[in-house]
Amino acid sequence: MSVLATNYLTPTGREEAWRFTPLNRLAGLHDGTSTSVNRKSLTLRGDVRPGVNTTRISRELVASVSESNDAIVTRVQAEAEDVFIVDIAADTHLPEPVSLYRATGGVDGAELSRVRISIGENSTASVIMENSGSAILGEDVEILVGPGAHLTFVTLQEWTNDSVHAARHHAILDRDSTFKSTTVTVGGSLVRLLPTVEFSGPGSFAELSGVYFATAGQHLEHRIHIDHGIAHAKSRVNYKGALSGEGAHTVWIGDVFIRSAAEGTDTYELNRNLLLSDGARADSVPNLEIETGEIIGAGHASTTGRFDDEQLFYLMSRGIPMDEARRLVVRGFFAEIISHIEDEQIQDRLMGRIDSELAKVGH
């Protein structure tokens, strides 16, 4: 039985952090009832390059650098057998991304995975993590960005419709560092992701962007939390979602906490949702908690609506059929963020997946 099988840790669905999540669809990841399998599916694609080291280390030898009160993350930290380490040395500049992907999978049991990505001082690199196929996966990804380092992190959820994926992506930014993440979720029965950022040094900048597309019966949930505990740091959040089909449900929570010591903070978060059919539901909740008035700026915005009739009319007036016009509008909606992924093959593949999902629902 999992160490989480206690009343005070196991979510009931009444907690704020869990009130949107259908617990009965989490395959037991949240309460320890799922059967764990010793599956180490994450692996490195291609050859290891100079300045990059990857290894697996027993969990007892790698203490977590960030605590979490999330039941699934706590379980992963306590029960995952080892930690997959990606270490990028100081003063390393990689022209090509480090590519990680899931080599095996399955829904015969739950995989618990811990990952740590660290980039040393004054280094520049990109890391792409690709998730596809079938899986029941609980995961904790810790990302350590050293002083003056620049890291781009791309995570792709292209699961089959029987998959359940719950994960935290927690980045800690040292002074004068830059962290840019792009999260894409276009598959899975239930996906619940927690992209979180913690500032540990001034002059740092976090940019979190993402897209998600939910079709009939899918539950896609993204809960962002940015902790501004250090003065003179900056953050930007921009997530876009589209929904189509009966029972399609997306949840976006954007929490920004500006502590009393975080003078000079500059932050803004934006979420936009496009409803493509009846029967779909998008919940969007931006939150700001501010303990000091000595900031540069703090704001948020959230919109949920249907197609822009003017855009459709413009395209159709030029002889483009309605279905094609809708496809072009959705492509344009997502293109701003997908273009952040500096890999044309991945961009084309994601757009193809979006086109395929649109075709299934007749748009």
C-alpha positions in Angstrom: 0.0 0.0 0.0 1.3 3.5 -0.8 2.5 5.8 1.9 -0.2 8.2 0.6 -3.1 5.9 1.6 -3.9 8.2 4.6 -6.9 10.4 5.0 -4.9 13.6 5.3 -2.9 13.2 2.1 -5.3 11.4 -0.2 -7.4 13.9 -2.2 -11.2 13.7 -1.9 -12.1 16.1 -4.7 -13.2 18.8 -2.2 -9.8 20.4 -2.1 -9.2 23.5 -4.2 -6.3 21.8 -6.0 -8.5 18.8 -7.0 -12.0 20.2 -7.4 -11.9 20.1 -11.2 -10.1 16.7 -11.5 -12.2 13.5 -11.9 -10.4 11.4 -9.4 -12.0 8.2 -10.5 -10.2 8.5 -13.8 -6.7 8.8 -12.3 -6.1 5.0 -12.3 -5.2 5.1 -8.6 -2.2 7.4 -9.0 -3.6 9.8 -6.4 -4.4 7.3 -3.6 -1.8 4.6 -4.0 -4.2 1.9 -5.3 -2.6 1.6 -8.7 -0.2 -1.2 -9.2 3.3 0.1 -9.9 5.4 -1.5 -12.6 9.2 -1.2 -12.9 9.1 0.5 -16.3 11.9 2.9 -17.1 10.5 4.3 -20.3 12.3 7.6 -20.6 15.5 7.4 -22.7 17.9 9.6 -24.7 17.5 9.8 -28.4 20.8 9.8 -30.3 24.3 10.0 -29.1 25.5 11.8 -25.9 27.3 15.0 -26.8 30.2 16.7 -25.1 29.1 18.6 -22.0 26.0 16.4 -21.6 25.8 13.5 -19.1 22.8 11.2 -18.7 22.5 8.5 -16.0 20.1 6.8 -13.6 20.8 7.1 -9.9 19.0 5.4 -7.0 16.4 7.6 -5.4 18.0 7.3 -2.0 21.1 9.2 -3.4 19.1 12.1 -4.9 17.1 14.2 -2.5 14.4 16.3 -4.0 15.3 20.0 -4.1 11.6 21.0 -3.9 8.8 19.8 -1.7 5.3 19.4 -3.0 1.9 18.9 -1.3 0.5 17.3 -4.4 -0.5 13.7 -3.6 0.9 12.2 -6.9 4.1 14.1 -6.8 4.7 13.1 -3.2 4.1 9.5 -4.1 6.5 9.7 -7.1 9.2 11.2 -4.8 8.7 8.4 -2.2 8.3 5.4 -4.5 10.1 5.9 -7.8 13.1 3.6 -7.8 15.6 5.9 -9.4 16.1 9.4 -10.9 16.9 9.9 -14.6 19.5 12.6 -14.6 20.3 15.0 -17.5 23.3 17.2 -16.6 24.5 19.9 -18.9 27.9 21.3 -17.8 28.8 24.9 -17.2 29.8 26.9 -20.3 28.3 24.5 -22.7 26.4 25.7 -25.7 24.4 23.2 -27.7 23.2 24.0 -31.2 20.9 21.0 -31.3 18.4 20.0 -28.6 18.8 17.2 -26.2 15.9 14.8 -27.1 14.2 12.5 -24.6 11.4 10.2 -25.5 9.3 7.3 -24.1 10.6 4.1 -25.6 8.1 1.7 -24.0 4.7 2.0 -22.4 1.5 0.3 -21.5 -1.6 0.6 -19.3 -1.0 -2.7 -17.4 0.4 -0.8 -14.4 1.5 2.7 -13.3 5.0 4.0 -14.0 6.4 6.4 -11.4 9.2 8.5 -12.9 11.6 11.1 -11.4 13.6 13.2 -13.7 16.2 15.9 -13.0 17.5 18.3 -15.7 20.2 20.7 -14.7 22.1 23.2 -16.7 25.3 24.8 -15.5 26.4 28.4 -15.3 26.4 30.4 -18.5 25.3 27.5 -20.6 22.7 27.5 -23.4 20.6 24.4 -24.3 17.2 23.0 -25.3 15.6 19.8 -24.0 12.7 18.2 -25.7 10.7 15.5 -23.9 8.3 13.5 -26.1 5.5 11.4 -24.6 3.4 9.2 -26.9 1.8 5.8 -27.0 -0.2 4.3 -24.1 0.8 4.8 -20.5 -0.3 5.4 -16.9 2.4 7.7 -15.7 3.0 9.7 -12.6 6.1 12.0 -12.9 8.1 14.6 -11.2 10.5 16.7 -13.3 12.9 19.0 -11.5 14.7 21.6 -13.6 17.7 23.5 -12.2 18.8 26.5 -14.2 22.2 27.8 -13.2 23.4 31.4 -13.0 23.4 33.1 -16.4 22.1 29.9 -18.1 19.5 29.8 -20.8 17.3 26.7 -21.0 14.4 25.9 -23.4 12.2 23.0 -22.3 9.6 21.5 -24.6 7.3 18.8 -23.4 4.9 17.0 -25.8 1.9 14.9 -24.7 0.8 13.0 -27.8 -0.8 10.1 -25.9 -3.3 7.6 -27.1 -6.8 8.0 -25.7 -6.5 5.4 -23.0 -3.5 7.1 -21.3 -3.4 8.8 -17.9 -0.6 11.2 -17.2 -0.1 13.3 -14.0 3.2 15.3 -13.7 4.9 18.3 -12.2 7.5 20.3 -14.1 9.2 22.4 -11.5 11.9 24.9 -12.5 14.2 26.7 -10.1 15.9 29.7 -11.6 19.2 31.2 -10.4 20.4 34.7 -10.9 20.3 36.2 -14.5 19.0 33.0 -15.9 16.3 32.4 -18.6 13.8 29.5 -18.7 11.4 29.1 -21.6 9.0 26.2 -21.6 6.5 25.1 -24.2 3.9 22.5 -23.2 1.7 20.7 -25.9 -1.1 18.4 -24.9 -3.1 16.8 -27.7 -3.9 13.3 -26.4 -4.7 11.2 -23.4 -7.9 10.2 -21.5 -6.8 12.4 -18.5 -3.7 14.6 -18.4 -3.0 16.8 -15.4 0.2 18.8 -15.5 1.7 21.2 -13.0 4.2 23.6 -14.6 5.7 25.5 -11.7 8.5 28.1 -11.3 10.6 29.2 -8.3 13.0 32.1 -8.5 16.2 31.8 -6.4 18.2 34.7 -7.9 17.5 38.2 -9.2 17.5 39.1 -12.9 15.9 35.8 -13.9 13.1 35.4 -16.5 10.6 32.6 -17.0 8.4 32.3 -20.0 5.8 29.5 -20.0 3.6 28.9 -23.0 1.4 26.0 -24.0 -1.4 24.6 -26.2 -3.9 21.9 -25.6 -6.7 20.4 -27.7 -9.4 18.3 -26.0 -11.9 16.2 -27.9 -14.9 14.1 -26.7 -14.4 12.7 -23.3 -10.9 14.0 -22.7 -9.9 15.9 -19.5 -6.8 18.1 -20.0 -5.7 20.1 -16.9 -2.8 22.5 -16.6 -2.1 24.2 -13.3 0.6 26.9 -13.4 2.2 28.3 -10.3 4.9 31.0 -10.3 6.5 31.9 -7.0 8.1 35.3 -7.1 10.1 35.2 -3.9 13.1 37.2 -5.2 13.4 40.8 -6.2 13.7 41.9 -9.9 12.5 38.8 -11.6 10.2 38.6 -14.6 7.6 36.0 -15.8 5.2 35.6 -18.7 2.5 32.9 -19.2 0.6 32.3 -22.4 -1.6 29.2 -22.8 -4.1 28.5 -25.6 -6.7 25.7 -25.7 -9.3 24.4 -28.1 -12.2 22.0 -27.3 -14.6 20.0 -29.4 -17.0 17.2 -28.7 -19.3 16.0 -25.9 -17.6 15.9 -22.6 -14.4 17.6 -23.7 -13.1 19.4 -20.6 -10.1 21.6 -20.1 -8.9 23.3 -16.9 -6.3 26.0 -16.8 -5.3 27.5 -13.4 -2.7 30.3 -13.4 -1.4 31.2 -9.9 1.2 33.9 -9.4 2.5 34.7 -5.9 4.5 37.9 -5.4 6.0 37.7 -2.0 6.9 40.8 0.1 10.6 40.5 -0.7 9.9 40.4 -4.5 10.2 44.1 -5.3 10.6 45.0 -9.0 8.6 42.0 -10.1 7.2 42.1 -13.7 4.6 39.4 -14.5 1.6 38.8 -16.8 -0.4 35.7 -17.6 -2.9 35.0 -20.4 -5.2 32.1 -21.2 -7.4 31.9 -24.3 -9.9 29.1 -25.1 -11.7 28.3 -28.3 -14.9 26.3 -28.1 -15.6 24.5 -31.4 -18.8 22.7 -30.5 -21.5 22.3 -27.9 -21.0 19.9 -25.0 -17.4 21.1 -24.3 -16.4 23.0 -21.2 -13.4 25.2 -20.4 -12.6 26.3 -16.9 -10.0 29.1 -16.7 -9.0 30.7 -13.4 -6.1 33.3 -13.3 -5.0 34.3 -9.8 -2.7 37.0 -8.5 -1.5 37.2 -4.8 0.6 40.3 -4.2 2.3 41.1 -0.9 4.3 44.2 -2.0 3.2 47.3 -4.0 6.8 47.9 -5.2 6.5 46.1 -8.5 6.9 47.0 -12.2 3.7 45.3 -13.2 1.3 42.4 -12.6 -1.7 41.4 -14.7 -3.7 38.6 -16.1 -6.4 37.9 -18.7 -8.6 35.0 -19.7 -11.0 34.6 -22.6 -13.3 31.7 -23.7 -15.4 32.0 -26.9 -16.4 30.5 -30.2 -15.0 31.1 -33.7 -14.5 34.6 -34.8 -17.3 35.0 -37.4 -15.5 37.8 -39.2 -12.4 35.5 -39.7 -14.6 32.7 -41.1 -16.6 35.1 -43.3 -13.3 36.6 -44.7 -12.0 33.2 -45.6 -15.2 31.9 -47.0 -15.7 35.0 -49.1 -12.5 34.1 -50.9 -13.9 30.7 -51.9 -12.6 28.6 -49.0 -15.1 26.0 -47.8 -16.3 26.3 -44.2 -14.5 23.1 -43.0 -11.2 24.3 -44.4 -11.8 27.8 -43.1 -12.3 26.4 -39.6 -9.2 24.4 -39.9 -7.2 27.4 -40.9 -8.6 29.5 -38.0 -7.6 26.8 -35.5 -4.1 26.4 -37.1 -3.6 30.1 -36.8 -4.8 30.1 -33.2 -2.2 27.6 -32.2 0.6 28.6 -34.6 1.9 31.5 -32.3 2.9 29.0 -29.6 3.8 25.9 -31.7 6.2 28.1 -33.7 8.3 28.4 -30.5 9.4 24.8 -31.0 12.5 25.1 -33.1 12.0 21.8 -34.9 10.0 21.9 -38.2 9.4 18.2 -38.1 7.8 18.4 -34.7 5.8 21.5 -35.7 4.4 19.7 -38.8 3.6 16.5 -36.7 1.7 18.5 -34.1 -0.3 20.4 -36.7 -1.0 17.1 -38.4 -2.3 15.7 -35.1 -4.5 18.8 -34.7 -5.9 18.4 -38.2 -6.6 14.8 -37.5 -8.5 15.6 -34.3 -10.5 18.3 -36.1 -11.4 15.8 -38.8 -12.7 13.3 -36.3 -15.2 15.9 -35.0 -16.2 17.2 -38.4 -14.5 20.6 -38.3 
